[in-house]
Each structure stands twice: as C-alpha cells, then as structure tokens.
Amino acid sequence: ALMALWAFSSFGIMRWVALGLTALAVIFAVAAIQRARFNRGGGGFGAVEVDEGVVSFFSPLTGGQVEIEALTSVLLIPTGKGQAHWQLDVPGQAPLTIPVNAHGAEALFDVFVSLDGLDTEKMLRQIKQTPDHPVVIWRKRTAVLH
C-alpha cells in the first residue's frame, strides 16, 4: 500500500520504482492467496516430503515415492468421509495416494504448479468443493506423431 501511495504521489524515477514494487507485491499477494487456498490444514494421516524431484509419502499403512518428471496424471479422489486424496500416477508402478490434509501436503502445491498445462484455479476449486467422483486435475500431454 505504501508503494502504491508513493507511485501516485511521486515524480520521475521514484514513480517507476514504486510502480514496479507495487506490481511485484501484487504478484506475491496473488501467489500467497493461492497457496493458502491449497493448504488443507494438516492433521491428516501420513507425511509428505518433496526432495530432489521426488515426492515421498510415509504412513503406517501405505506409502511410496514417485519421480515428478515421470508423472502422467494427477487426480483428486474423494473418500466417503468428506475428505479427498491426491492420486499421482506413474507408468509401471501402483498409483501413490496422499490425503490432501497429510502432514507436509502443502509442498505438493509447488510440484503441481510446475506441471506443464495445469490449471491452478480449477485445482483450487476442486479442492474446495471436495468432489463426489474422481477428477482429473492434470494429465501429461503426449506428442502426436504423424
């Protein structure tokens, strides 16, 4: 807000610096709001870790790892309890399912937004609604050969 005030009350180069900083603050604010909308509060079953291009999920009953580069799809799968799970699909291995409120699941936001072609707003809407059927959040585009 201070930068916006300076932008509209300054002259010369200070106006342009203040406008640039105001635009940067708006971009950071939008990103922070999206990240907050993604976070489901934790307290769920298991723990998520993202390290060196690998998503790992640990819990007493299930778990596994997937390489981010190998992902072919991300689905949001509802459970009967008003909660949902992420399903990460990689060829040649069983899907990795992660509760949306697992400890550390907020780290998946950075993974998902880095996927080519992911619609962030669609993903955030689906999380908020907790769908009653599986929803494809992202699917890897395959090259079409002629």
N, C-alpha and C positions, 0 to 999 in steps of 0.2 A: 504494500500500500504506500509505503514511504517512497519507493522508486517511482510509482505512478504519479504521486504528487510532484516529485522532482521533474518527471518527464513533462508534465503540463505547466510547470511554473518556471522552468529553466530555459536558457537560450544557448545556441551554439552546440558545442560538442557535448556538454553535460546533458542536454536534452536527449541526444542519441545514445549516450551511455545509459542513461536512466531508462529509456525505452527498451534497450536491449536487455537490461537486467530485469525489467518488468516482464518481458516476454519469456525470459528464462524461468522466472518464478512461477508464471502461469503453467508452463510445461511441467515443471516439477510438481506443482499442485495437482494437476490432472493425473500424473503418474501415481502420486501418493493416494489419491482417491480411488483409483482402480485397484491398487494393491490392497487397500483397506476393504474394498468390496469383495475381494478374493478370499481374504482371511476368514475362516470359519470358526476361529476362537480356540482351537486346540482342545485338549482334554479328551481326544478320541483315542482309539485303540492303535497302538504301534507308534513307530517313529520313522520319519523320512530324513534322508540325508542325500544331498546332491554334491558330488565331488568329482572333479576332473572328467566331466562329460558322462557321468554315470548316476542314475537315480537308484537309490537303495531304499528298501522298506524292510523294517525289522519289527516282528511281533512274536509273541509266544506260539501262535498257531500257524502263521503264514509268513511269507517274506520273499524277497528276491531282489534281483538287480536287472536293470535294462540300460543299454547304452542309448543316449539321447539321439545320436546320429542314426541309429538303427530303427528308431520308432517309425511305425507305419500308420498308427492311428491312436487317438486319444478319445475315449468315450466317458460319459458321465452315466453311471449305472445306479438307479435308485435301489434302496433296500426297502423292506416293508415298514421300517421304523421312522420314516420322515427324514432319514439321512441318506447320503449318497456316497459312492465310491468312484474314484478315478480308475479307469482301466487302461493300462498302457500296453499296446500290442507291438511285439517284435517278432519277425519271422523265425520259426524254428524253436520257439520256447513258449511256455504257458503264459497267458496274459498276467501282468502284475496288477493286482487290485490294491488300491490305497484309499482308506477312508478320507473324505475331504477335511475332516477335523483331526486327523492324526497329528501327533506332535511333530512340528517342523514342516508340515504340509504347505505352509506359505512359501517355501523355497521353490515349489513347483510353478509358481507364477512366472518366475524368470525363465524357467525351462519352457513353459507353454508359449509365452510371448515371443520366444526366439524361433519358434517353428514357422516355417515359410507358409504364409497364407492363412494363419489362424485369425479368426475374427474375435478379438478380445471382448467386445461388447456382447456378442452372442454368448460367449462362455460365461461372462459375469451374470447375464440374465438367467441362464440355465441354472447356475449355482443358487441364485436367489429363489427361484421357483421350485427347486427340488422336483424334477420331472417324475412322471409316473411310468415312464418307459425309458429304455436306454437311448441316449442322444449322442450322436457323433459330433464331437467338438472340433476335431481336426482329423483329416486323412491326408497322407502323403500323396502328392501329385506324382504320377508316373509319366515318364516321357512316352509320347506316342510316336511309334516308328512307322514310316510309310514304305 
